[in-house]
Amino acid sequence: MSILDNELKNRHYENVIIMGLQLSNVMFNTNQNANRIRIGKKVEEAILSCDRELGEIIIDGKELSKDFISVKLNIDDLGWSLYQLDKKKWAEAVEVILKGVYSAEKMAIDLNAINDSMSSDFLNMALKGYRHLVGIFLDSDIKKIKDGILIEKIIKTIISSGNILRNHNLTDFLSDATIVEHDDLTLKTYLLNGIDDDLYLKDFIDNEFLSRMKNIIKIYNKIEIQVKSKAVSDLYYSFSRNNVKLIKSEPDPQAKSNLIQEAKIFADLYKGSEKNHKSKRWIRYRSLINELNFANVNKNNISNLIHEITDTIMQCTTRTDLLYRNSTLLVHTLAKQFELSVKSNSTLTVGQKKEKIQLSLTKINKIKEDLKRVDVIIDSDFLQSHKSAKSYFKKEMNSL
């Protein structure tokens, strides 16, 4: 951090930007969101302090403009990471991300007007911002489910070139589709169908938004299929993850079953032809399947699920987000195993049940100790789940 401070002091703004952006992914992948935000603010300061057009800022072989970097900072480093760091600040994070999305869409439209190829980069960044917003709104601690559903509908409208308006159950967004012409009322009706006025993003779907959407859809439709495929693939993953979150709060069995089936379709579309079981794509896919299988778990298949989750954890030690997600899921599954196979088992003695509780406590404590050996900050969701599981097992122990 001191190196960036010195570079800022010496007005070496390009160095600050390059180093900061390179460090950003490292901070994210190691769950160091506080540092990612601090670095992001220094990069932002460098951009604002640079009183001339930057030269070539090349990250991962791609030249980036000041405008693009500013958008990225708001959507990723200063927005999403703020939510990841402290969920109590989710509303502030939403505002920062929305600022990035608005700027990205405006730049996409302006650049498209002069046939600049960077237009598609800004549009893809806007889609990423929308994706982050859905993740925040569907968080079980935030519970702005209708806002999450609304934003996901916006994403699907864009990447389907409007075809979702004709087929609300569309799942293949990479087929060559022509634009479906629509009027503002048709789009607004689709987006707000089933959603009442209880929205955090109240009045979000205004005339300015509807006009902007028409331009955005046209821009997206012009993007080559090879460029679309990467963005859509990531969105397939997000759609599946979003359904996983919706499943947890869905009381209707049939609706829950539909969500599970759709989530599996999106998970398979995301996996595609990937066969390398050590790749990021495969591990993400397997993590999705673990979560979906947990939604339908019973005493006959829970042991196999525990094996699958444990095996997945062993594969994702370099991906802390997946490591925590699967570790948290394993804690939940061990508690569920006790509930399904031990708690109501009349063939077990009190002593045997106590032994199984103690074994479960040992297992969940070992999961926590294993995470401590990884050089990262332990995720708050995991800590909360671990604490809840310990309380559950101790309560069951005391009731025997």
N, C-alpha and C positions, 0 to 999 in steps of 0.2 A: 504493500500500500504506500509505503514511503517513497518508493521509486516513482509512482504515479504522481505523488504530491510534488516531488522535485521537478518532474517533467512539466507539470502545470506551472510551477513557479518560474521555470525557464522558458515558458511559452512554446514548448515543443508539443503543440496540440495534436499533431498527427501521430506522434509516438504514443500519447495517452490513449487516443482512439484505438489504434491498432492493438496495443497491449491489453487495453480494457476489454475489447471484444474477444480477444483470444482467451482471456481469463474467464469470461462470462460462462462459457460452456463447462469449464472445469468446476467452477463454483456450483453450477446447477447440478451436475452429475454427482457431486459429493455432498449435496444437500446443504451447502453453505449459502443460504439465501441472504443472510444479513450482509455477508461480504459481497455477494453479487449486487445487491442494492447499492452499497457504498461505492463499488467500482463503477456501476452504471451512472451514478450521480457525477462522478468525476469525468466520465466520458461525455455526459451531457454538458457539464461545465466547459469542457474543451471545445465542444461544438459551438456553444453560445459565444465563447471567447474568440473563436477564430473569425477574424474580420475579413477574410478573403475566401474565395472558393477553394475547397480542399483539392489537393492533387489526387492522384490515384490512391485510394484506400482499398487495398486488396486483402480480403480475408477468404481463406479456403479457395483461392484462385478466382474470386469474383470481385469486380470493382463495385464499391458501394458509395453512394452519394450521402451528403449530410442529411438530406431529408429522409432517406431510407433508414439511416442509422438512428435518427430521432424517433421514427415510427417504431423500429425494433425495440428501442429502449423502453418506450411506454408500454408496449404490448408484453414484452418478456421480462426484462431486468427490473423495471420499476413497478410494473403492474402485477404480473403473475407471481413473481418472487415475493412481493409484499404479501399477497394472499397466502402463499406457501409458508412464509415466516410467521405470520400472525393472522389467523382466520378472523379475529375480532375486527381487523381492519379491512374486511372484504369489500365494504362499500367504497372505501377510498381506492382500493385496487381496481374495482369496477370502473370508477371514473377515469382513472389513469389509462386503463385499457381502451375504454371508449374513445378517449382523446386520440389514442394511436390509431384506432379503427377509422375514425372520421378522417384523420389526416391521410391515411393509406388510401381510402376510397377516393378522396378528392384528388390525390396525386395520380391515382390510376386513371381517373377520368381525364385529367388535364394532359397527361402524357399520351394517352390514347388519341387525343385530338390532334397530336402532332406526329402520330405513328411511331412513338418511342417504345422500344421493346421492354423497357423497364416497367411499363404499365402493368404487365402480368406479375412482376415481382411484388409490386405494391398490393395488387389484388390478393395474391396468395398470403401476404402478411396480414391483410384485413381478415381473411378467412381464419387465420391462426388466432387472431384476436377474438373473433366470434367463438372459436373453439374453446378458448380459455374461459370466456364468459359463461358458457354452458357448464363447464366443469365447476365453476364457482357456485352458480345458482343451484345446481343439483347436489351440492354438498349436504350431507345429512345434518350438519350443524347449522346450516344457513336456510335450507328448505324454501328456496324461492323457485319451486318446481315449475310453475307456469312460465316464469321468465326464461328458465332453461329450455323448456319446450318451444317457446316462441323463437329464441335465438337459433335453435337447431333447425326449425322450419325455414328460417332465413338462409342458413347455410345450404340446405337441401334445395331451396328454390334457385340459388345461384348456380350450384354445381350440376343441376339438372337442366339448366337453360330454360327454366320455367316448366319443364315437363311434369314436375311433381304436382302442379296445379291440376293436371288431368288424371294423374295416377298417384294418389296419396300413399300408396304402399310401395312405391318405387324403391328399389335397393341397388340396382346397377347404375352407377353414375358415370361410368366410363364408356358407355355405348355412344356411338356418334348420333347425337340428337340435334335436331334443328330447333331453333328458338320457338317457344310457344308464345305467340303474341297474347297479351293480356291487358286489361284495363286496371286502373288503380283499385276499383271496388273488388274485382275478382281476387287480386293479390291480398288485399287487406282482409277480405272474408276468410281466405285460406289461413292466413297467419294467425288470426284471432279466433278462429273456430274452436269452441270448447274452452276458451280462456276468458274468464270474466275480468272485471275491472281491478281485481286484487293483484296488481302488478307492481313490482318495484320500478320497472321501466315504464311508468305511466306516460301515456301520450308519445311513446317512442315511434309508433307507426304513424307519422304525420305526413303531410303532402310532400315535404322536402325529402323525406326518406323514400317514399314511393317513387318519386321522380329519379332519385339517385339509383334505386334498385334497377330500373329499366336500363340505365347506362351500364351498370355493373354486370348485369346478365349478358348484355351484348359484348362487352369486353371479354368476359369469361368464355363465351362461345367461340371467340376468335383464337383462343390459345390452342396451340398444337397439342394433340393428344398425349405426346410424350412428356410434355411439361405438366399437363394436368394430372398424369398418373401418380406422380409423387405426392402431390397435395391431396388428391382423392384417397390414396392409400392411407395416409395419416388420418384422414377424416373417417374412413371405415373403422379404424381402430377406435376413434373417439365415439362414433355412434354406438359401437358395441359396449364401450365403457359406460356411456350415458345410460344405456338400457340396464346395465348391471346396477346402477344407482337407483333407477326408477323401480326396478324389481323389488328392492328392499322396502319400499313404501307403498307398493301396490296391494290392496286388500282383496281384489277380485281374482280368483284362481284362473279364470279363462284369460283375463287381461295379462296376468302375470306369465302364463304359458306363452301367450303371443309375443310378449317382450323377450322371453328367453329364446324363442325360435328365431326372431328377427336378429337378436344379438349374435346368435351362432352363425347366421348368414353373413353378417358384417365381419365377424371374426374370420370366417373362411375366406371372404373376399380380401381381407387384409393380408392373410397368410399367403394367398396366391400359390405360387409354385415353390415357395421356399422350402428347402429340405435340410439346410444346415442347422442342426439342433443347438448349435452354440451361437447362432446369430441373434442380434437384437430383435429382429422381426419374429423369429421363432419363439424366443423367450416371452416376448410380449403376448404373442398368440396363446402360448401355453398358460400364461397368467390369466388371460381372459377366460379360457376354458375352465380353469380351476374355480374362478369366481362363479361362473355359470353352473358348474356342477354342484357347488355349495348350495345354490338356490334350490336344487332338487335332491339334496342329500337325504339318505335314510340309513338305518342301521346296517343294511346289507352292503352298501357301497362306501360307507364313510372311511373304513380302514384303507381302501384303495385310494381315496381322495387324499388322505393324510400322506400316503406314500408319494403321490404325484406332486403335492405341494412341497414336500421335503426335497424331492429331487429337483424341482424348479428352483428352490432357494439355492441349492448347490451350484446352479448354472448362472445365477445372476448377481454374483458378488461384486461385479464391476458396475452394475446398474443399481444405484441405491434406491431409486424410486420403486423399482420392481422388487428389490430385496425387502424393503419395508412392507410393501403391499402383500407379498406372499407370506412374510413373517406374521403380519397382523392376521391374515386369513388363517394361518395355521393355529394361532391362539384361539380364534373363534371356533375352528373346527374341533380342536381338542375339547373345548367346553361343550360343543354340540355332541361329541361322541359320548361324553359322560351322561348327558341328558337322554340320549337315545338308547344307549346300551347298558348303562349302569344304574341310573337313578331309580327307574321303575322295575328293575330286574329283581323279581321276588326270589330267585334261586340263589342270590348272593347274600351272604351274611353281612352284618354290620361291619365286622372286622375287615371283610374282603372289600367292601365299598370304601372304607377309610383308606385301605392300601391303594386303591385305584385313584382316589382323590390325591393322595400324597404323590403318587407317580405322575399324575397330570400336572401338579404344581411344580414338580421337579422339571418336567419337560418344558413348561412355559418359561420357567426361570432360566433354563439353559438357552432357550431362544434369545432371551434378552442378553445373556452373557455372550453369546455368539455375535450379536450385533455390536456389542461394546468392543469386540476385537477388530471390527472394521473401523478404519480411521475416518469416521463421519460423525455428525451430530445426530443423535437418535431422534427419529421422527415422532412428533407429538401424538399422531393418531395411534401409532404402535404403543406408546407409553400409556395412553388412555385405555386401549384395549387390554393391555397387560394388567393394568390396575383393576379393571372391571372383572377380568377373569379370575384374578387372585381373590377378589372379594366374593365372587360367586362360589368358588371352591371352598373357601373358608366358611361361608354361610352354610353350605351343604354339609361340611364336616361337623359343624356345631349342631346341626339338626338331627344328626344320627344318634 
